[in-house]
Amino acid sequence: MTGFIRALTVSGLWLTCAASALADSFFLRYDGDETFPEEEGWTRSSGNQPDGKVVRTLEDGIFRINSMESFDWDVYQLASPSLVPEPTELLRVDWRMRVLQQGATDVPDWFGEAGMYIRVNGYASFHLSPDSVSVRMPEYPDYQLLALEPGAWHTYSFLTNAQHYDLFVDGQVAFQSNHRESETPYPIILWGDTWSGGTGGSESEWDYVQVSIVPEPGGLLIGAVAVLAFPSTGRQGVIT
């Protein structure tokens, strides 16, 4: 997907055509307004924890997951063959969130208990901590890390043609890589508290998570499209 990054200008004509094409494409958006994700098309999985160990709240349009008293995961997944883009399309996942706290203190600097996992053909798995986002790429032996303002809201846009992906954080290119190989080919997107074990849990807030199939913009900077479309507003691993 090297050809993704070409120019900073997005024409109104292309945006009009893209909006028309999206009418028949896959689209699912979750906003933390009045319902939990499992009421909006996502499937919840929360391990074998005792009742009440994970506290979930909806307040002021924000969905909060507090697993500080839990040693299990609490994740929301979408599995569908419709997530695989056609040759002239891209899978796009947008989300805005922040991590308020993380219980673990004796973990590597790349570790984040909150996360986003996207599998189409291969996969990408991002760790989200109060002050960083990290990913392991097949090109490098270790995790690659981007430092973030601690506890602040950040917007993310992930775009892939099922071979190569770009991740934008707050409108800037953060990571570009091929997908890591996966033995399980079925397409899935999974997010939330993605870790299980004795690491101490986390507390994260999610403004929205949006999944869509979009036309490949061919020569235009996808990050510019992401910025225009979504301006800012406000243990043993489950996935590896």
C-alpha positions in Angstrom: 0.0 0.0 0.0 3.0 2.3 -0.6 0.9 4.1 -3.2 -1.5 5.3 -0.4 0.7 8.3 0.5 0.7 10.7 -2.4 -0.7 14.2 -1.7 -2.3 16.3 1.0 -5.1 17.7 -1.2 -8.5 15.9 -1.2 -10.8 17.1 -3.9 -14.5 17.7 -3.3 -15.3 15.7 -6.4 -13.5 12.6 -5.1 -15.3 12.9 -1.7 -18.6 13.1 -3.5 -17.9 10.0 -5.5 -16.6 8.2 -2.5 -19.8 9.0 -0.5 -21.9 7.7 -3.4 -19.9 4.5 -3.6 -20.2 3.9 0.2 -23.9 3.7 -0.1 -23.6 0.0 -1.1 -20.5 -0.8 1.0 -20.1 -2.3 4.5 -20.6 0.2 7.3 -21.0 -0.2 11.1 -20.5 2.6 13.7 -20.7 2.4 17.5 -21.1 5.6 19.5 -21.1 5.3 23.3 -24.4 7.2 23.7 -27.2 5.0 25.3 -26.4 1.4 24.4 -23.5 -1.0 24.9 -21.6 -2.4 21.9 -23.3 -5.8 22.0 -26.6 -4.0 21.4 -25.2 -2.3 18.2 -23.9 -5.3 16.2 -20.8 -6.3 18.2 -20.3 -9.6 20.1 -19.1 -9.3 23.7 -16.6 -11.7 25.2 -15.5 -11.2 28.8 -13.7 -14.4 30.0 -14.6 -16.2 33.2 -14.5 -13.3 35.6 -16.9 -13.1 38.6 -19.8 -10.7 38.2 -19.0 -7.1 38.8 -15.2 -7.3 38.3 -15.4 -5.4 35.0 -17.4 -2.1 35.4 -18.9 -0.7 32.3 -20.6 2.7 32.1 -22.2 5.0 29.5 -21.9 8.7 30.2 -21.9 11.9 28.1 -21.6 9.8 24.9 -18.6 7.8 26.2 -18.3 4.1 26.8 -16.0 3.2 29.7 -14.4 -0.1 30.4 -12.9 -0.4 33.9 -11.2 -3.8 34.5 -8.8 -2.7 37.3 -10.3 -5.3 39.6 -10.3 -8.1 36.9 -7.8 -10.5 35.6 -9.8 -11.3 32.4 -10.4 -9.6 29.2 -13.5 -7.7 28.1 -13.6 -7.3 24.3 -16.1 -6.6 21.5 -15.8 -8.4 18.2 -17.2 -8.2 14.7 -16.6 -11.3 12.4 -17.8 -11.2 8.8 -16.5 -12.0 5.3 -17.8 -8.6 4.3 -14.7 -7.1 6.0 -12.4 -8.2 3.2 -12.0 -5.4 0.6 -12.3 -5.9 -3.1 -9.2 -5.0 -5.3 -10.4 -1.4 -5.7 -11.4 -1.0 -2.0 -10.0 -0.6 1.4 -11.1 -1.7 4.9 -11.1 1.3 7.2 -11.4 1.2 11.0 -11.7 4.5 12.8 -11.8 5.0 16.6 -11.3 7.7 19.2 -10.3 6.7 22.7 -8.1 7.2 25.7 -6.6 5.0 28.4 -6.9 6.6 31.8 -5.0 4.1 33.8 -3.3 0.7 33.7 -2.7 -1.4 36.8 0.5 -3.1 35.6 3.8 -1.3 36.4 6.4 -4.1 35.9 5.6 -4.6 32.2 7.6 -3.7 29.0 7.1 -0.1 27.8 5.3 -1.3 24.7 2.6 -3.0 26.7 -1.0 -1.8 26.7 -3.9 -3.8 28.1 -6.4 -2.0 25.9 -6.1 -2.8 22.3 -7.4 -3.1 18.7 -7.0 -6.3 16.7 -7.8 -6.4 13.0 -7.5 -9.6 10.9 -8.2 -9.7 7.1 -5.9 -12.2 5.5 -3.1 -11.4 7.9 -3.5 -9.3 11.0 -2.4 -6.2 12.9 -2.6 -5.9 16.7 -2.2 -2.6 18.5 -1.5 -2.2 22.2 -3.0 1.0 23.7 -1.6 2.3 27.0 -2.1 5.7 28.8 0.9 7.2 27.0 1.6 5.1 23.9 0.4 2.9 21.0 2.6 0.0 19.9 2.6 -2.7 17.3 4.8 -5.6 16.2 5.6 -5.5 12.5 7.0 -8.5 10.5 9.8 -6.2 9.3 11.2 -5.7 12.9 12.0 -8.2 15.6 10.6 -6.0 18.4 7.6 -3.9 19.1 7.5 -0.4 17.5 6.1 2.3 19.8 4.7 5.8 19.4 4.6 7.9 22.5 1.4 9.8 23.2 0.3 12.6 25.5 -0.7 10.7 28.7 -4.4 10.2 29.3 -5.4 12.4 26.4 -8.0 11.6 23.7 -6.5 10.3 20.4 -8.1 9.5 17.1 -7.0 6.5 15.0 -7.6 5.6 11.4 -6.5 2.2 10.1 -6.7 1.5 6.3 -5.8 -1.7 4.6 -6.1 -3.5 1.3 -5.8 -6.8 3.2 -2.0 -6.9 2.4 -0.5 -3.7 3.7 -1.9 -1.2 6.2 -1.4 2.4 7.3 -2.3 3.6 10.8 -2.8 7.3 11.4 -2.9 8.7 14.9 -4.4 12.2 15.3 -4.1 12.6 11.5 -0.4 11.8 11.2 1.1 8.6 9.8 2.2 6.4 12.8 2.8 3.0 11.3 3.0 1.4 7.8 3.5 -2.3 7.4 2.4 -5.5 5.9 0.0 -7.6 7.9 1.5 -10.4 10.1 0.7 -13.9 9.0 -2.4 -15.5 10.6 -3.3 -19.2 10.7 -6.9 -18.3 11.1 -8.1 -16.6 7.9 -11.7 -15.6 9.0 -11.9 -11.8 9.1 -12.5 -10.2 12.5 -12.2 -6.9 14.3 -11.8 -7.0 18.1 -11.3 -4.1 20.6 -11.5 -3.4 24.3 -9.5 -4.8 27.2 -7.7 -7.5 25.2 -5.5 -9.0 27.9 -5.9 -11.8 30.5 -3.7 -12.6 33.4 -2.1 -11.0 36.5 -1.3 -7.6 35.0 -3.8 -5.5 37.0 -6.4 -4.4 34.5 -7.0 -1.0 32.8 -9.5 1.8 32.5 -10.3 3.0 29.0 -12.9 5.3 27.4 -14.2 4.9 23.8 -16.0 7.7 22.0 -16.7 5.7 18.8 -15.5 2.8 16.7 -16.4 2.8 13.0 -15.8 0.1 10.4 -16.3 0.7 6.7 -15.3 -0.5 3.2 -14.3 2.5 1.2 -13.1 3.0 -2.4 -9.3 3.1 -2.7 -8.5 6.8 -3.4 -5.6 6.1 -5.8 -3.0 8.8 -5.4 -4.6 10.8 -2.6 -3.5 10.9 1.0 -5.9 8.7 3.0 -4.8 10.5 6.2 -6.2 13.7 4.8 -9.5 12.0 4.2 -9.5 10.7 7.7 -8.9 14.1 9.2 -11.7 15.7 7.1 -14.2 13.0 7.9 -13.5 12.7 11.6 -12.3 15.9 13.3 -11.5 15.5 17.0 -14.4 16.1 19.5 -13.9 15.5 22.8 -1.2 -11.2 31.4 -1.3 -14.1 28.9 -2.6 -12.5 25.7 -6.0 -13.1 24.3 -4.5 -11.9 21.0 -1.0 -12.2 19.9 
